[in-house]
């Protein structure tokens, strides 16, 4: 392919994709920038699009700007129609994109390619984001982060050994980098509102989504802010499955631990067994779980429902996800199974945030990595000066993963008192 049309937002990933294509012998004949009317476009980048013209001039390439509505699915049709004259005239023979992990964007880009009978090329697709960032820096690419478009929200327990008024803190992180950007006491709506009060209107307009657990006060705070009316709220799969696991665990307690000593002996040591996906169990564990289920059909059906929910969350689009969730909800609606019924009510209450997963697949693993770092810091801590100091430690761990001896030494050095020429 010598005449690729490169989808170009002016961002580092689309720029690096062009660089890689040229390095591998492909040709780029034109840059294509989609200009959404709405800031909450599911498909396209919106900040600082005017710089794409300057970038095209610097590259010596023509640029085609295609106005799109910014509405889901419609903007894909508009992109295809905007590219059709180039495809029909033979001016382009393929599409190039800087997509890395968004199944939503990749599926629709291929849809455009199929309509125009053009192959799609994405040299960064499914490459580890950390490796992409390091490669971009290594290639000499200079870039500036101008907006944090996805935010992760989670609350963490402070533990028992303190005398603070609040038992929890709320952590806000940038999902693009995994970096924690704010920490505050409490986990109610007012906690999150205190952070939102520090964010400018321009910064809020650049935020496309919030990845949160199923804690209702966070959602209320976001929806109460007019500057975030365009932002999507997504419930990440980890916390959805955590809620389902809590329901199965409570049912297991009812079946085995509240039914006498004999049943308690049978159920002892099986908690992690009923929480683990079937495909990740070894042969002996699967056999043990089958024996457990043979003693109680209600627990067996609950486990099957949770496995069905786990698969549903992997659905490729909103229609498939909605259909799969409907089947799950039909199974969880039974009134005689109280823990599963509570799960049913929770899923119904948060159905919009779960369905949003079909359009957004945020890297929520970074939130959980942040959680692990938090647990390590709190467990090892011996009296941090304040939580701002703890926040700095979290940021350091994000930028410098502790994987080798030198990483450990750098981390430990943060807690050392610098040498001075004067005695204290």
C-alpha positions in Angstrom: 0.0 0.0 0.0 1.6 3.2 -1.2 -1.3 5.6 -0.9 -2.6 5.3 2.7 -5.1 7.8 4.1 -4.0 8.4 7.6 -6.7 9.2 10.2 -4.9 12.1 12.0 -6.0 13.8 15.2 -2.7 15.6 15.9 -2.2 13.3 18.8 0.9 11.3 19.6 -0.5 7.9 18.6 -1.8 8.8 15.2 1.5 10.7 14.6 3.5 7.6 15.7 1.4 5.3 13.5 2.4 7.5 10.4 6.0 7.3 11.4 5.9 3.5 11.8 4.1 3.1 8.4 6.8 5.1 6.6 9.5 3.2 8.4 8.0 -0.1 7.2 7.9 1.0 3.5 4.3 2.1 3.3 3.3 5.4 1.6 1.0 8.0 3.1 -0.8 10.2 0.5 -3.1 12.3 2.6 -4.0 13.1 6.2 -7.7 12.8 7.2 -9.0 14.7 10.2 -12.6 14.2 11.4 -14.0 17.4 13.1 -16.8 16.4 15.5 -19.5 19.0 16.3 -19.8 17.5 19.8 -17.0 17.2 22.4 -18.3 13.8 23.6 -17.7 12.0 20.2 -17.4 8.2 20.8 -15.1 7.8 17.8 -12.9 10.8 17.3 -10.5 13.0 19.2 -11.6 16.7 19.8 -9.0 18.8 21.6 -6.7 21.2 19.6 -7.7 19.9 16.1 -6.6 23.2 14.5 -2.9 22.1 14.9 -3.5 19.3 12.4 -3.2 21.8 9.6 0.1 23.0 10.8 1.3 19.4 11.3 0.2 18.5 7.7 2.2 21.5 6.4 5.2 20.4 8.4 4.9 16.9 6.9 4.4 18.2 3.4 1.1 16.3 3.1 -2.4 17.4 2.0 -5.1 17.2 4.6 -8.8 16.4 4.2 -11.1 17.7 7.0 -14.4 15.9 7.3 -17.0 17.5 9.5 -19.0 14.9 11.5 -21.9 15.2 13.9 -20.2 13.5 16.8 -23.2 11.2 17.3 -22.6 7.5 17.7 -22.8 5.5 14.5 -23.9 8.5 12.5 -20.4 9.9 12.6 -19.1 6.6 11.2 -21.4 7.0 8.2 -20.3 10.6 7.7 -16.6 9.5 7.7 -17.2 6.8 5.1 -19.1 9.3 2.8 -16.3 11.9 3.3 -13.7 9.3 2.2 -15.7 7.8 -0.7 -14.5 10.3 -3.4 -10.9 9.6 -2.6 -11.5 5.8 -2.7 -13.5 6.0 -5.9 -10.9 8.0 -7.7 -8.0 5.7 -6.6 -6.3 8.5 -4.7 -6.0 6.2 -1.7 -5.6 2.4 -1.4 -5.9 1.9 2.4 -6.6 3.4 5.8 -4.1 4.0 8.5 -5.0 4.6 12.2 -3.3 5.0 15.6 -5.8 2.8 17.4 -4.3 0.8 20.3 -7.0 -0.8 22.4 -10.5 0.5 21.6 -12.6 -2.4 20.1 -15.3 0.2 19.4 -13.1 2.3 17.2 -11.3 -0.6 15.5 -14.6 -2.3 14.6 -16.0 0.8 13.1 -12.9 1.7 11.2 -13.0 -1.8 9.6 -16.6 -1.2 8.8 -15.6 2.0 6.9 -12.9 0.0 5.1 -15.3 -2.7 4.1 -17.7 -0.2 2.7 -15.0 1.4 0.6 -13.2 -1.8 -0.1 -10.0 -0.5 1.5 -7.7 -2.5 3.9 -7.1 -1.0 7.3 -3.7 -0.7 8.9 -3.1 -0.1 12.6 0.6 -0.7 13.6 -0.1 0.0 17.3 -3.1 -2.3 17.6 -3.0 -4.4 20.8 0.6 -3.3 21.6 1.1 -2.8 25.4 0.4 1.0 26.1 3.5 1.3 28.2 5.6 -0.1 25.4 3.9 2.3 22.9 4.8 5.3 25.1 8.4 4.2 25.5 8.7 3.6 21.7 7.3 7.0 21.0 9.8 8.7 23.3 12.6 6.5 21.9 11.7 7.6 18.3 12.3 11.2 19.3 8.7 12.2 19.2 8.0 15.2 21.4 4.5 15.6 22.7 2.5 17.5 25.4 -0.4 16.1 27.4 -3.1 18.8 26.9 -6.2 17.1 28.4 -7.1 14.1 30.6 -10.1 12.7 28.8 -10.8 9.7 31.0 -10.9 9.7 34.7 -10.9 6.7 37.1 -12.7 6.9 40.5 -12.3 4.6 43.4 -12.5 4.7 47.1 -10.1 3.0 49.5 -10.4 2.1 53.2 -7.9 3.8 55.5 -7.9 0.8 57.9 -8.7 0.6 61.6 -5.6 2.1 63.2 -6.2 5.8 62.9 -8.2 8.5 64.6 -9.4 10.4 61.5 -13.0 11.3 61.1 -13.3 9.6 57.7 -12.7 5.9 57.2 -12.2 6.1 53.4 -10.4 8.3 50.9 -11.4 8.9 47.2 -8.7 8.6 44.6 -9.1 10.2 41.1 -6.7 8.9 38.5 -6.0 9.7 34.8 -6.8 6.5 33.0 -4.6 7.4 30.0 -1.5 7.2 32.2 -2.7 5.5 35.4 -1.4 8.5 37.4 -3.4 9.5 40.5 -4.2 13.2 40.3 -6.2 13.8 43.4 -6.9 12.3 46.8 -9.6 13.4 49.3 -11.3 12.3 52.5 -14.6 10.5 52.4 -16.5 8.7 49.6 -19.7 10.7 49.2 -21.0 13.2 46.6 -19.4 16.1 48.5 -16.0 14.5 48.3 -16.0 14.3 44.6 -17.6 17.7 44.2 -14.7 19.2 46.1 -12.4 17.9 43.4 -14.7 18.9 40.5 -14.7 22.5 42.0 -11.0 22.7 41.2 -11.4 21.6 37.5 -11.9 24.4 35.0 -14.8 24.4 32.5 -12.3 23.9 29.7 -10.8 20.8 31.4 -14.3 19.4 32.1 -15.2 19.7 28.4 -12.2 17.5 27.5 -13.2 14.7 29.9 -15.0 12.0 27.8 -15.8 9.4 30.5 -15.5 8.4 34.1 -14.8 4.8 35.0 -16.3 4.2 38.4 -17.4 1.4 40.6 -21.1 0.9 41.5 -21.0 3.5 44.2 -24.1 5.8 43.6 -22.8 9.0 45.2 -20.0 9.3 42.6 -22.5 9.1 39.8 -24.8 11.6 41.4 -21.9 14.1 41.8 -21.0 13.7 38.1 -24.5 14.0 36.9 -25.1 17.1 39.0 -22.3 19.0 37.3 -23.6 20.8 34.2 -20.1 21.0 32.8 -19.9 17.2 32.6 -23.3 16.6 30.9 -21.5 15.2 27.9 -19.3 12.7 29.8 -20.2 9.0 30.0 -20.2 7.1 33.3 -18.9 3.6 32.8 -18.9 0.8 35.5 -15.8 -1.3 34.9 -16.2 -5.1 34.7 -14.0 -5.7 37.7 -16.4 -4.0 40.1 -19.5 -5.4 38.4 -18.0 -8.9 38.9 -17.0 -8.0 42.5 -20.6 -7.2 43.3 -21.7 -10.5 41.8 -19.0 -12.3 43.8 -20.3 -10.8 47.0 -23.7 -12.1 46.2 -22.4 -15.7 45.7 -20.3 -15.4 48.8 -23.3 -14.4 50.9 -25.4 -17.3 49.5 -22.5 -19.7 50.3 -22.6 -18.5 53.9 -26.3 -19.1 54.1 -26.1 -22.6 52.6 -23.1 -23.9 54.6 -22.1 -21.7 57.5 -25.6 -21.0 58.9 -26.9 -24.5 58.6 -25.1 -26.4 61.3 -21.6 -27.9 62.0 -21.8 -30.7 59.4 -22.5 -28.3 56.5 -20.0 -25.8 57.9 -17.3 -28.5 57.6 -18.2 -29.1 54.0 -18.2 -25.5 53.0 -15.0 -24.5 54.9 -12.2 -23.3 52.6 -14.4 -22.9 49.5 -14.8 -19.2 49.3 -12.2 -18.6 46.6 -13.3 -21.7 44.8 -16.8 -20.2 44.1 -15.4 -16.9 43.1 -12.9 -18.2 40.5 -14.0 -18.5 36.9 -14.6 -22.0 35.8 -12.1 -21.9 33.0 -9.3 -21.0 35.5 -10.0 -23.9 37.8 -7.8 -27.1 37.6 -9.3 -30.5 37.3 -9.3 -31.3 41.0 -10.9 -27.9 41.8 -13.6 -28.4 39.2 -14.4 -31.8 40.7 -14.5 -30.4 44.2 -16.8 -27.6 43.0 -19.1 -30.1 41.3 -19.4 -32.0 44.6 -20.2 -28.8 46.4 -22.9 -27.9 43.9 -24.4 -31.4 44.2 -25.4 -30.5 47.8 -27.2 -27.3 46.9 -28.7 -26.6 43.5 -29.4 -22.9 44.4 -25.7 -22.2 44.8 -25.0 -24.1 41.5 -27.5 -21.9 39.6 -26.0 -18.8 41.2 -22.5 -19.7 40.1 -23.8 -20.4 36.6 -25.5 -17.0 36.5 -22.3 -15.2 37.6 -20.3 -17.0 34.8 -23.0 -16.0 32.4 -22.6 -12.3 33.5 -18.8 -12.6 33.1 -19.3 -13.6 29.5 -21.9 -11.0 28.9 -19.5 -8.2 29.8 -17.3 -9.3 27.0 -20.0 -8.6 24.3 -18.6 -6.8 21.3 -21.4 -4.2 20.9 -24.4 -2.6 22.8 -27.0 -4.8 21.2 -25.2 -8.0 22.1 -24.5 -6.7 25.6 -28.1 -5.7 26.2 -29.3 -9.1 25.0 -26.9 -11.0 27.2 -27.8 -8.8 30.2 -31.5 -9.5 29.7 -30.8 -13.2 29.9 -28.8 -12.7 33.1 -31.5 -10.5 34.7 -34.2 -13.2 33.9 -32.1 -15.6 36.0 -31.4 -13.2 38.9 -35.1 -12.0 39.3 -36.1 -14.9 41.6 -37.5 -13.6 44.9 -36.6 -16.7 46.9 -32.8 -16.2 46.5 -32.2 -13.0 48.5 -28.5 -12.4 47.7 -28.9 -12.9 44.0 -32.1 -10.8 44.0 -30.0 -8.0 45.6 -27.5 -8.4 42.7 -30.5 -8.2 40.3 -31.6 -4.9 41.8 -28.0 -3.5 41.7 -27.6 -4.5 38.0 -30.9 -2.9 37.1 -30.0 0.3 39.0 -26.7 0.6 37.2 -27.7 -0.8 33.8 -26.8 2.4 31.9 -23.2 2.4 33.2 -22.8 -1.3 32.3 -24.2 -0.9 28.8 -21.7 2.0 28.3 -19.0 -0.6 28.3 -20.1 -1.5 24.7 -18.9 2.0 23.6 -16.0 2.5 25.9 -13.4 -0.1 27.0 -11.4 2.0 29.5 -8.1 0.5 30.8 -9.6 0.0 34.2 -6.8 -2.4 35.0 -4.8 0.7 35.8 -7.3 1.5 38.6 -6.7 -1.9 40.1 -2.9 -1.5 39.7 -3.3 1.8 41.6 -5.3 -0.1 44.3 -2.5 -2.7 44.6 0.1 0.2 45.1 -2.2 1.7 47.7 -2.4 -1.5 49.6 1.3 -1.9 49.5 1.9 1.6 50.8 -0.6 1.4 53.6 0.6 -2.0 54.7 4.3 -0.9 54.8 3.7 2.6 56.0 4.8 3.6 59.5 3.2 7.1 59.9 3.0 9.1 56.7 3.2 12.9 57.3 -0.1 13.4 55.5 -2.1 12.0 52.6 -0.6 14.5 50.1 2.8 12.8 50.8 1.0 9.4 50.3 -0.3 10.8 46.9 3.3 11.6 45.9 4.3 8.1 46.7 1.5 6.7 44.6 2.5 8.9 41.7 6.1 7.8 42.0 5.1 4.1 41.9 3.0 4.8 38.8 5.9 6.4 36.9 8.5 3.9 38.4 7.1 0.4 38.7 9.0 -1.5 41.4 10.1 -4.6 39.4 13.8 -4.8 40.0 16.3 -3.9 42.7 17.1 -0.4 41.4 13.3 0.3 41.4 13.1 -0.7 45.1 16.1 1.5 45.9 14.5 4.5 44.2 11.2 3.9 46.0 12.9 3.6 49.4 15.0 6.7 48.8 11.7 8.7 48.9 11.5 8.1 52.6 15.1 9.0 53.4 15.9 12.3 55.2 18.3 14.3 53.1 21.7 15.0 54.6 22.3 18.5 55.8 25.3 20.3 57.1 23.5 21.3 60.3 22.5 19.2 63.2 18.8 19.1 64.0 
